[in-house]
């Protein structure tokens, strides 16, 4: 039995990364707090297109709606 060659995944586009993050953070919720929008963009930028980062940070913030909580994630060294 031979070894399989690794498959390199590329990073997501900024739009796809944003979409993945938003789905995890807000689900299908239509109304989003406008105060979180600027913070959300900075967090998504921090993900660098890595799907696992977008899913993890979005999931971490799923039930957090306070600006302070989002700022803590944005300002962290993750």
Secondary structure, DSSP 4 states (H G I P E B T S, - for coil): -PPPPP-PPPPPPHHHHHHHHHHHHHTT-----HHHHHHHHHHHHHHTT-HHHHHHHHHHTTT---HHHHHHHHHS--
